[in-house]
Amino acid sequence: MEEKRTGGGKEFIFSLLWAVIFMILGQYIIFILPSYKIIGTIITILLFCILGFFVLTRYAAIFTYSVKDDIVRVNRAIGHRNKEVEFYISDVKSVTRQKPKKTPKTIYNMRASVFSPKKVWYVVYEKNRIENMLVFEPSQKMAEKIKSRAKNSKA
């Protein structure tokens, strides 16, 4: 089973709204404090750069989620760069929709949306005796498949 996801139009609209808010905030600083025009301009540019980095990298990314032969593989491709997370279903400790209270040190954020955490699944697994957490947005069908196989492998 394999799925591909990209950032949606909703995320792009939200990013544009944030950009407008940042621009108004920067203009407000420049207008209220005329002696701080340079600082207001720098703050506005920095906020645009930060927002652009987070939104555009997610919006331009192609996420591939797959479950095959008891291996879960999540791949994020942005341009020519790839980041891949791979683990066995037998190593899965929990699969939930809610963020675990005790979060592992290593967290792989492999989700397409920036603002909306509605479809997010949290998978805690152990690899090389280290607990890791994968945050991603598979379809309900794929998430249930991982969850059911993880329960079956523990029995």
KOLKOL-763436 format. One record per atom (N, C-alpha, C): atom name; residue in one letter; x, y, z; residue number from 1. Coordinates in nm, 2 decimals, decimal comma. Layout:
<atoms>
ATOM  atome  residu       u       v       w  num
ATOM     CA       A       X       Y       Z  NUM
...
</atoms>
This chain:
<atoms>
ATOM  atome  residu       u       v       w  num
ATOM      N       M    0,08   -0,12    0,00    1
ATOM     CA       M    0,00    0,00    0,00    1
ATOM      C       M    0,09    0,12    0,00    1
ATOM      N       E    0,06    0,22   -0,09    2
ATOM     CA       E    0,14    0,34   -0,10    2
ATOM      C       E    0,05    0,46   -0,13    2
ATOM      N       E    0,09    0,57   -0,07    3
ATOM     CA       E    0,02    0,70   -0,08    3
ATOM      C       E    0,12    0,81   -0,11    3
ATOM      N       K    0,07    0,91   -0,19    4
ATOM     CA       K    0,15    1,03   -0,21    4
ATOM      C       K    0,07    1,15   -0,16    4
ATOM      N       R    0,14    1,24   -0,10    5
ATOM     CA       R    0,07    1,36   -0,05    5
ATOM      C       R    0,16    1,49   -0,08    5
ATOM      N       T    0,09    1,60   -0,10    6
ATOM     CA       T    0,16    1,73   -0,11    6
ATOM      C       T    0,08    1,83   -0,03    6
ATOM      N       G    0,14    1,94    0,00    7
ATOM     CA       G    0,07    2,05    0,07    7
ATOM      C       G   -0,05    2,10   -0,01    7
ATOM      N       G   -0,15    2,13    0,05    8
ATOM     CA       G   -0,27    2,17   -0,02    8
ATOM      C       G   -0,29    2,32   -0,04    8
ATOM      N       G   -0,39    2,35   -0,11    9
ATOM     CA       G   -0,43    2,49   -0,13    9
ATOM      C       G   -0,46    2,57   -0,01    9
ATOM      N       K   -0,53    2,50    0,09   10
ATOM     CA       K   -0,57    2,56    0,22   10
ATOM      C       K   -0,44    2,61    0,29   10
ATOM      N       E   -0,34    2,53    0,29   11
ATOM     CA       E   -0,21    2,57    0,36   11
ATOM      C       E   -0,16    2,69    0,29   11
ATOM      N       F   -0,17    2,70    0,16   12
ATOM     CA       F   -0,11    2,81    0,08   12
ATOM      C       F   -0,19    2,94    0,12   12
ATOM      N       I   -0,32    2,93    0,13   13
ATOM     CA       I   -0,41    3,04    0,16   13
ATOM      C       I   -0,37    3,09    0,31   13
ATOM      N       F   -0,36    3,00    0,40   14
ATOM     CA       F   -0,32    3,04    0,54   14
ATOM      C       F   -0,19    3,11    0,54   14
ATOM      N       S   -0,09    3,06    0,46   15
ATOM     CA       S    0,04    3,12    0,46   15
ATOM      C       S    0,03    3,27    0,40   15
ATOM      N       L   -0,06    3,29    0,30   16
ATOM     CA       L   -0,07    3,42    0,25   16
ATOM      C       L   -0,14    3,51    0,35   16
ATOM      N       L   -0,23    3,46    0,43   17
ATOM     CA       L   -0,29    3,54    0,54   17
ATOM      C       L   -0,19    3,58    0,64   17
ATOM      N       W   -0,10    3,49    0,68   18
ATOM     CA       W    0,01    3,52    0,77   18
ATOM      C       W    0,10    3,62    0,71   18
ATOM      N       A    0,13    3,61    0,59   19
ATOM     CA       A    0,22    3,71    0,52   19
ATOM      C       A    0,16    3,85    0,53   19
ATOM      N       V    0,03    3,86    0,50   20
ATOM     CA       V   -0,04    3,99    0,51   20
ATOM      C       V   -0,03    4,04    0,65   20
ATOM      N       I   -0,06    3,96    0,75   21
ATOM     CA       I   -0,05    4,00    0,89   21
ATOM      C       I    0,09    4,05    0,93   21
ATOM      N       F    0,19    3,98    0,88   22
ATOM     CA       F    0,33    4,02    0,91   22
ATOM      C       F    0,36    4,15    0,84   22
ATOM      N       M    0,31    4,17    0,72   23
ATOM     CA       M    0,34    4,29    0,65   23
ATOM      C       M    0,27    4,41    0,72   23
ATOM      N       I    0,15    4,39    0,77   24
ATOM     CA       I    0,08    4,50    0,84   24
ATOM      C       I    0,15    4,53    0,97   24
ATOM      N       L    0,20    4,42    1,04   25
ATOM     CA       L    0,27    4,44    1,16   25
ATOM      C       L    0,40    4,52    1,14   25
ATOM      N       G    0,47    4,49    1,03   26
ATOM     CA       G    0,59    4,56    1,00   26
ATOM      C       G    0,56    4,71    0,96   26
ATOM      N       Q    0,46    4,73    0,88   27
ATOM     CA       Q    0,42    4,86    0,85   27
ATOM      C       Q    0,38    4,95    0,97   27
ATOM      N       Y    0,31    4,88    1,06   28
ATOM     CA       Y    0,26    4,95    1,18   28
ATOM      C       Y    0,38    4,99    1,27   28
ATOM      N       I    0,48    4,90    1,28   29
ATOM     CA       I    0,61    4,94    1,35   29
ATOM      C       I    0,68    5,06    1,29   29
ATOM      N       I    0,68    5,06    1,16   30
ATOM     CA       I    0,75    5,17    1,08   30
ATOM      C       I    0,67    5,30    1,10   30
ATOM      N       F    0,53    5,29    1,10   31
ATOM     CA       F    0,45    5,41    1,11   31
ATOM      C       F    0,45    5,47    1,25   31
ATOM      N       I    0,44    5,38    1,35   32
ATOM     CA       I    0,43    5,43    1,49   32
ATOM      C       I    0,57    5,48    1,53   32
ATOM      N       L    0,68    5,41    1,50   33
ATOM     CA       L    0,81    5,45    1,54   33
ATOM      C       L    0,90    5,49    1,42   33
ATOM      N       P    0,88    5,61    1,37   34
ATOM     CA       P    0,95    5,65    1,25   34
ATOM      C       P    1,11    5,64    1,26   34
ATOM      N       S    1,16    5,65    1,38   35
ATOM     CA       S    1,30    5,64    1,40   35
ATOM      C       S    1,35    5,50    1,39   35
ATOM      N       Y    1,26    5,40    1,39   36
ATOM     CA       Y    1,29    5,26    1,39   36
ATOM      C       Y    1,25    5,20    1,25   36
ATOM      N       K    1,26    5,28    1,14   37
ATOM     CA       K    1,22    5,23    1,01   37
ATOM      C       K    1,30    5,11    0,97   37
ATOM      N       I    1,43    5,12    1,00   38
ATOM     CA       I    1,52    5,01    0,96   38
ATOM      C       I    1,49    4,88    1,04   38
ATOM      N       I    1,47    4,90    1,17   39
ATOM     CA       I    1,44    4,78    1,25   39
ATOM      C       I    1,30    4,72    1,21   39
ATOM      N       G    1,20    4,80    1,18   40
ATOM     CA       G    1,07    4,75    1,13   40
ATOM      C       G    1,08    4,67    1,00   40
ATOM      N       T    1,17    4,73    0,91   41
ATOM     CA       T    1,19    4,66    0,78   41
ATOM      C       T    1,26    4,53    0,80   41
ATOM      N       I    1,36    4,53    0,88   42
ATOM     CA       I    1,44    4,40    0,91   42
ATOM      C       I    1,35    4,30    0,97   42
ATOM      N       I    1,27    4,34    1,07   43
ATOM     CA       I    1,17    4,24    1,13   43
ATOM      C       I    1,08    4,19    1,03   43
ATOM      N       T    1,02    4,27    0,94   44
ATOM     CA       T    0,93    4,23    0,84   44
ATOM      C       T    0,99    4,13    0,75   44
ATOM      N       I    1,11    4,16    0,70   45
ATOM     CA       I    1,19    4,07    0,61   45
ATOM      C       I    1,22    3,93    0,68   45
ATOM      N       L    1,26    3,94    0,80   46
ATOM     CA       L    1,29    3,81    0,88   46
ATOM      C       L    1,17    3,73    0,89   46
ATOM      N       L    1,05    3,79    0,93   47
ATOM     CA       L    0,93    3,71    0,94   47
ATOM      C       L    0,89    3,65    0,81   47
ATOM      N       F    0,90    3,72    0,70   48
ATOM     CA       F    0,87    3,67    0,57   48
ATOM      C       F    0,96    3,55    0,53   48
ATOM      N       C    1,09    3,56    0,57   49
ATOM     CA       C    1,18    3,45    0,54   49
ATOM      C       C    1,15    3,33    0,62   49
ATOM      N       I    1,12    3,34    0,74   50
ATOM     CA       I    1,08    3,23    0,83   50
ATOM      C       I    0,96    3,16    0,78   50
ATOM      N       L    0,85    3,24    0,75   51
ATOM     CA       L    0,73    3,19    0,70   51
ATOM      C       L    0,75    3,12    0,57   51
ATOM      N       G    0,82    3,18    0,48   52
ATOM     CA       G    0,85    3,13    0,35   52
ATOM      C       G    0,92    2,99    0,36   52
ATOM      N       F    1,02    2,98    0,45   53
ATOM     CA       F    1,09    2,86    0,46   53
ATOM      C       F    1,00    2,74    0,51   53
ATOM      N       F    0,92    2,77    0,61   54
ATOM     CA       F    0,84    2,66    0,66   54
ATOM      C       F    0,73    2,62    0,57   54
ATOM      N       V    0,66    2,72    0,51   55
ATOM     CA       V    0,54    2,69    0,43   55
ATOM      C       V    0,59    2,64    0,29   55
ATOM      N       L    0,68    2,71    0,23   56
ATOM     CA       L    0,72    2,66    0,09   56
ATOM      C       L    0,79    2,53    0,09   56
ATOM      N       T    0,87    2,50    0,19   57
ATOM     CA       T    0,93    2,37    0,19   57
ATOM      C       T    0,82    2,26    0,21   57
ATOM      N       R    0,72    2,28    0,29   58
ATOM     CA       R    0,62    2,18    0,30   58
ATOM      C       R    0,53    2,18    0,18   58
ATOM      N       Y    0,50    2,30    0,12   59
ATOM     CA       Y    0,41    2,31    0,01   59
ATOM      C       Y    0,48    2,24   -0,12   59
ATOM      N       A    0,61    2,25   -0,13   60
ATOM     CA       A    0,68    2,20   -0,24   60
ATOM      C       A    0,72    2,05   -0,22   60
ATOM      N       A    0,71    2,00   -0,10   61
ATOM     CA       A    0,75    1,87   -0,07   61
ATOM      C       A    0,65    1,76   -0,12   61
ATOM      N       I    0,70    1,65   -0,16   62
ATOM     CA       I    0,61    1,54   -0,19   62
ATOM      C       I    0,64    1,43   -0,09   62
ATOM      N       F    0,54    1,39   -0,02   63
ATOM     CA       F    0,55    1,28    0,08   63
ATOM      C       F    0,49    1,15    0,03   63
ATOM      N       T    0,57    1,05    0,05   64
ATOM     CA       T    0,53    0,91    0,00   64
ATOM      C       T    0,53    0,82    0,13   64
ATOM      N       Y    0,41    0,77    0,16   65
ATOM     CA       Y    0,39    0,68    0,27   65
ATOM      C       Y    0,36    0,54    0,22   65
ATOM      N       S    0,44    0,44    0,26   66
ATOM     CA       S    0,41    0,31    0,21   66
ATOM      C       S    0,43    0,20    0,33   66
ATOM      N       V    0,35    0,10    0,31   67
ATOM     CA       V    0,36   -0,02    0,40   67
ATOM      C       V    0,37   -0,14    0,31   67
ATOM      N       K    0,49   -0,21    0,33   68
ATOM     CA       K    0,51   -0,32    0,24   68
ATOM      C       K    0,60   -0,42    0,31   68
ATOM      N       D    0,56   -0,55    0,31   69
ATOM     CA       D    0,64   -0,65    0,38   69
ATOM      C       D    0,68   -0,62    0,52   69
ATOM      N       D    0,58   -0,57    0,60   70
ATOM     CA       D    0,60   -0,54    0,74   70
ATOM      C       D    0,70   -0,43    0,77   70
ATOM      N       I    0,72   -0,34    0,66   71
ATOM     CA       I    0,81   -0,23    0,68   71
ATOM      C       I    0,73   -0,10    0,64   71
ATOM      N       V    0,74    0,00    0,73   72
ATOM     CA       V    0,67    0,13    0,71   72
ATOM      C       V    0,78    0,22    0,66   72
ATOM      N       R    0,76    0,28    0,54   73
ATOM     CA       R    0,86    0,37    0,48   73
ATOM      C       R    0,79    0,51    0,45   73
ATOM      N       V    0,85    0,61    0,50   74
ATOM     CA       V    0,80    0,75    0,48   74
ATOM      C       V    0,91    0,83    0,41   74
ATOM      N       N    0,88    0,88    0,30   75
ATOM     CA       N    0,98    0,96    0,22   75
ATOM      C       N    0,93    1,10    0,20   75
ATOM      N       R    1,02    1,20    0,22   76
ATOM     CA       R    0,99    1,34    0,19   76
ATOM      C       R    1,09    1,39    0,09   76
ATOM      N       A    1,04    1,43   -0,03   77
ATOM     CA       A    1,13    1,48   -0,13   77
ATOM      C       A    1,10    1,63   -0,16   77
ATOM      N       I    1,20    1,71   -0,14   78
ATOM     CA       I    1,19    1,85   -0,17   78
ATOM      C       I    1,30    1,88   -0,28   78
ATOM      N       G    1,26    1,90   -0,40   79
ATOM     CA       G    1,36    1,92   -0,51   79
ATOM      C       G    1,44    1,79   -0,52   79
ATOM      N       H    1,57    1,80   -0,51   80
ATOM     CA       H    1,65    1,68   -0,53   80
ATOM      C       H    1,70    1,62   -0,39   80
ATOM      N       R    1,64    1,67   -0,28   81
ATOM     CA       R    1,68    1,62   -0,15   81
ATOM      C       R    1,57    1,53   -0,10   81
ATOM      N       N    1,62    1,42   -0,04   82
ATOM     CA       N    1,52    1,32    0,01   82
ATOM      C       N    1,55    1,30    0,16   82
ATOM      N       K    1,45    1,27    0,24   83
ATOM     CA       K    1,47    1,23    0,37   83
ATOM      C       K    1,37    1,12    0,39   83
ATOM      N       E    1,43    1,00    0,44   84
ATOM     CA       E    1,35    0,88    0,45   84
ATOM      C       E    1,35    0,83    0,59   84
ATOM      N       V    1,24    0,78    0,64   85
ATOM     CA       V    1,23    0,71    0,77   85
ATOM      C       V    1,17    0,57    0,74   85
ATOM      N       E    1,24    0,47    0,80   86
ATOM     CA       E    1,20    0,33    0,77   86
ATOM      C       E    1,21    0,26    0,90   86
ATOM      N       F    1,10    0,17    0,93   87
ATOM     CA       F    1,11    0,09    1,05   87
ATOM      C       F    1,01   -0,03    1,03   87
ATOM      N       Y    1,03   -0,13    1,11   88
ATOM     CA       Y    0,95   -0,25    1,10   88
ATOM      C       Y    0,83   -0,23    1,19   88
ATOM      N       I    0,71   -0,28    1,15   89
ATOM     CA       I    0,59   -0,27    1,22   89
ATOM      C       I    0,60   -0,34    1,36   89
ATOM      N       S    0,69   -0,44    1,36   90
ATOM     CA       S    0,71   -0,52    1,49   90
ATOM      C       S    0,78   -0,43    1,59   90
ATOM      N       D    0,84   -0,32    1,55   91
ATOM     CA       D    0,91   -0,23    1,65   91
ATOM      C       D    0,81   -0,12    1,70   91
ATOM      N       V    0,69   -0,11    1,65   92
ATOM     CA       V    0,60   -0,01    1,69   92
ATOM      C       V    0,55   -0,03    1,83   92
ATOM      N       K    0,55    0,07    1,91   93
ATOM     CA       K    0,50    0,07    2,05   93
ATOM      C       K    0,36    0,12    2,06   93
ATOM      N       S    0,33    0,23    1,98   94
ATOM     CA       S    0,20    0,29    1,98   94
ATOM      C       S    0,17    0,37    1,86   94
ATOM      N       V    0,04    0,37    1,82   95
ATOM     CA       V   -0,01    0,44    1,71   95
ATOM      C       V   -0,13    0,52    1,75   95
ATOM      N       T   -0,13    0,65    1,77   96
ATOM     CA       T   -0,24    0,73    1,82   96
ATOM      C       T   -0,26    0,85    1,74   96
ATOM      N       R   -0,38    0,91    1,76   97
ATOM     CA       R   -0,41    1,04    1,70   97
ATOM      C       R   -0,37    1,16    1,79   97
ATOM      N       Q   -0,34    1,12    1,92   98
ATOM     CA       Q   -0,31    1,23    2,02   98
ATOM      C       Q   -0,16    1,22    2,05   98
ATOM      N       K   -0,10    1,33    2,07   99
ATOM     CA       K    0,04    1,34    2,10   99
ATOM      C       K    0,07    1,27    2,23   99
ATOM      N       P    0,17    1,18    2,23  100
ATOM     CA       P    0,20    1,11    2,36  100
ATOM      C       P    0,25    1,20    2,46  100
ATOM      N       K    0,21    1,17    2,59  101
ATOM     CA       K    0,26    1,26    2,70  101
ATOM      C       K    0,41    1,26    2,71  101
ATOM      N       K    0,47    1,14    2,70  102
ATOM     CA       K    0,61    1,13    2,70  102
ATOM      C       K    0,66    1,12    2,56  102
ATOM      N       T    0,72    1,23    2,51  103
ATOM     CA       T    0,77    1,23    2,37  103
ATOM      C       T    0,91    1,18    2,37  103
ATOM      N       P    0,95    1,10    2,27  104
ATOM     CA       P    1,08    1,06    2,25  104
ATOM      C       P    1,18    1,17    2,21  104
ATOM      N       K    1,30    1,15    2,22  105
ATOM     CA       K    1,40    1,25    2,19  105
ATOM      C       K    1,40    1,28    2,04  105
ATOM      N       T    1,40    1,17    1,96  106
ATOM     CA       T    1,40    1,19    1,81  106
ATOM      C       T    1,26    1,19    1,76  106
ATOM      N       I    1,22    1,30    1,69  107
ATOM     CA       I    1,09    1,31    1,63  107
ATOM      C       I    1,11    1,34    1,49  107
ATOM      N       Y    1,04    1,26    1,40  108
ATOM     CA       Y    1,05    1,29    1,26  108
ATOM      C       Y    0,91    1,35    1,22  108
ATOM      N       N    0,91    1,47    1,18  109
ATOM     CA       N    0,79    1,54    1,14  109
ATOM      C       N    0,78    1,53    0,98  109
ATOM      N       M    0,69    1,44    0,94  110
ATOM     CA       M    0,68    1,41    0,80  110
ATOM      C       M    0,53    1,43    0,76  110
ATOM      N       R    0,48    1,55    0,78  111
ATOM     CA       R    0,35    1,58    0,74  111
ATOM      C       R    0,34    1,70    0,65  111
ATOM      N       A    0,24    1,70    0,56  112
ATOM     CA       A    0,24    1,80    0,46  112
ATOM      C       A    0,18    1,93    0,51  112
ATOM      N       S    0,09    1,93    0,60  113
ATOM     CA       S    0,03    2,05    0,65  113
ATOM      C       S    0,11    2,12    0,75  113
ATOM      N       V    0,11    2,25    0,75  114
ATOM     CA       V    0,18    2,33    0,85  114
ATOM      C       V    0,10    2,37    0,96  114
ATOM      N       F   -0,03    2,41    0,93  115
ATOM     CA       F   -0,11    2,47    1,03  115
ATOM      C       F   -0,22    2,38    1,10  115
ATOM      N       S   -0,26    2,28    1,02  116
ATOM     CA       S   -0,38    2,20    1,07  116
ATOM      C       S   -0,33    2,06    1,12  116
ATOM      N       P   -0,34    2,04    1,25  117
ATOM     CA       P   -0,30    1,91    1,30  117
ATOM      C       P   -0,42    1,81    1,31  117
ATOM      N       K   -0,52    1,82    1,23  118
ATOM     CA       K   -0,64    1,74    1,24  118
ATOM      C       K   -0,62    1,59    1,19  118
ATOM      N       K   -0,54    1,57    1,09  119
ATOM     CA       K   -0,52    1,44    1,03  119
ATOM      C       K   -0,39    1,37    1,08  119
ATOM      N       V   -0,33    1,42    1,18  120
ATOM     CA       V   -0,20    1,38    1,22  120
ATOM      C       V   -0,21    1,25    1,30  120
ATOM      N       W   -0,12    1,16    1,27  121
ATOM     CA       W   -0,10    1,03    1,35  121
ATOM      C       W    0,04    1,03    1,41  121
ATOM      N       Y    0,05    0,98    1,53  122
ATOM     CA       Y    0,18    0,97    1,60  122
ATOM      C       Y    0,21    0,83    1,62  122
ATOM      N       V    0,33    0,79    1,57  123
ATOM     CA       V    0,37    0,65    1,58  123
ATOM      C       V    0,50    0,65    1,66  123
ATOM      N       V    0,50    0,58    1,77  124
ATOM     CA       V    0,62    0,57    1,85  124
ATOM      C       V    0,68    0,43    1,83  124
ATOM      N       Y    0,80    0,42    1,79  125
ATOM     CA       Y    0,87    0,29    1,76  125
ATOM      C       Y    1,01    0,29    1,82  125
ATOM      N       E    1,07    0,17    1,82  126
ATOM     CA       E    1,20    0,16    1,88  126
ATOM      C       E    1,29    0,11    1,76  126
ATOM      N       K    1,40    0,18    1,75  127
ATOM     CA       K    1,50    0,14    1,65  127
ATOM      C       K    1,64    0,15    1,71  127
ATOM      N       N    1,71    0,04    1,70  128
ATOM     CA       N    1,85    0,04    1,77  128
ATOM      C       N    1,84    0,08    1,91  128
ATOM      N       R    1,74    0,03    1,98  129
ATOM     CA       R    1,72    0,05    2,13  129
ATOM      C       R    1,70    0,20    2,16  129
ATOM      N       I    1,66    0,28    2,06  130
ATOM     CA       I    1,63    0,42    2,08  130
ATOM      C       I    1,48    0,44    2,04  130
ATOM      N       E    1,41    0,51    2,13  131
ATOM     CA       E    1,27    0,54    2,10  131
ATOM      C       E    1,26    0,66    2,00  131
ATOM      N       N    1,18    0,64    1,90  132
ATOM     CA       N    1,16    0,75    1,80  132
ATOM      C       N    1,01    0,77    1,78  132
ATOM      N       M    0,98    0,89    1,73  133
ATOM     CA       M    0,84    0,92    1,70  133
ATOM      C       M    0,83    0,97    1,56  133
ATOM      N       L    0,73    0,92    1,49  134
ATOM     CA       L    0,70    0,97    1,35  134
ATOM      C       L    0,57    1,04    1,36  134
ATOM      N       V    0,57    1,16    1,31  135
ATOM     CA       V    0,44    1,24    1,30  135
ATOM      C       V    0,41    1,25    1,15  135
ATOM      N       F    0,30    1,20    1,11  136
ATOM     CA       F    0,27    1,20    0,96  136
ATOM      C       F    0,12    1,20    0,94  136
ATOM      N       E    0,07    1,21    0,82  137
ATOM     CA       E   -0,07    1,22    0,78  137
ATOM      C       E   -0,11    1,12    0,68  137
ATOM      N       P   -0,12    0,99    0,72  138
ATOM     CA       P   -0,16    0,89    0,62  138
ATOM      C       P   -0,31    0,90    0,61  138
ATOM      N       S   -0,37    0,82    0,52  139
ATOM     CA       S   -0,51    0,81    0,51  139
ATOM      C       S   -0,56    0,72    0,63  139
ATOM      N       Q   -0,68    0,73    0,66  140
ATOM     CA       Q   -0,74    0,65    0,77  140
ATOM      C       Q   -0,71    0,50    0,75  140
ATOM      N       K   -0,73    0,46    0,63  141
ATOM     CA       K   -0,71    0,32    0,59  141
ATOM      C       K   -0,57    0,27    0,62  141
ATOM      N       M   -0,47    0,35    0,58  142
ATOM     CA       M   -0,33    0,31    0,60  142
ATOM      C       M   -0,29    0,32    0,75  142
ATOM      N       A   -0,34    0,42    0,82  143
ATOM     CA       A   -0,32    0,43    0,97  143
ATOM      C       A   -0,38    0,31    1,04  143
ATOM      N       E   -0,50    0,27    1,01  144
ATOM     CA       E   -0,56    0,15    1,07  144
ATOM      C       E   -0,48    0,02    1,04  144
ATOM      N       K   -0,43    0,01    0,91  145
ATOM     CA       K   -0,35   -0,10    0,88  145
ATOM      C       K   -0,22   -0,11    0,96  145
ATOM      N       I   -0,16    0,00    0,98  146
ATOM     CA       I   -0,03    0,00    1,06  146
ATOM      C       I   -0,07   -0,04    1,21  146
ATOM      N       K   -0,18    0,02    1,26  147
ATOM     CA       K   -0,22    0,00    1,39  147
ATOM      C       K   -0,26   -0,15    1,42  147
ATOM      N       S   -0,33   -0,21    1,32  148
ATOM     CA       S   -0,37   -0,35    1,34  148
ATOM      C       S   -0,25   -0,44    1,33  148
ATOM      N       R   -0,17   -0,42    1,23  149
ATOM     CA       R   -0,05   -0,50    1,22  149
ATOM      C       R    0,04   -0,49    1,34  149
ATOM      N       A    0,05   -0,37    1,40  150
ATOM     CA       A    0,14   -0,35    1,52  150
ATOM      C       A    0,08   -0,43    1,63  150
ATOM      N       K   -0,05   -0,44    1,65  151
ATOM     CA       K   -0,11   -0,52    1,75  151
ATOM      C       K   -0,09   -0,66    1,73  151
ATOM      N       N   -0,11   -0,71    1,60  152
ATOM     CA       N   -0,09   -0,85    1,57  152
ATOM      C       N    0,05   -0,90    1,59  152
ATOM      N       S    0,15   -0,81    1,57  153
ATOM     CA       S    0,29   -0,85    1,58  153
ATOM      C       S    0,33   -0,87    1,72  153
ATOM      N       K    0,26   -0,80    1,82  154
ATOM     CA       K    0,30   -0,81    1,96  154
ATOM      C       K    0,24   -0,94    2,02  154
ATOM      N       A    0,14   -1,00    1,96  155
ATOM     CA       A    0,07   -1,11    2,02  155
ATOM      C       A    0,15   -1,24    2,00  155
</atoms>
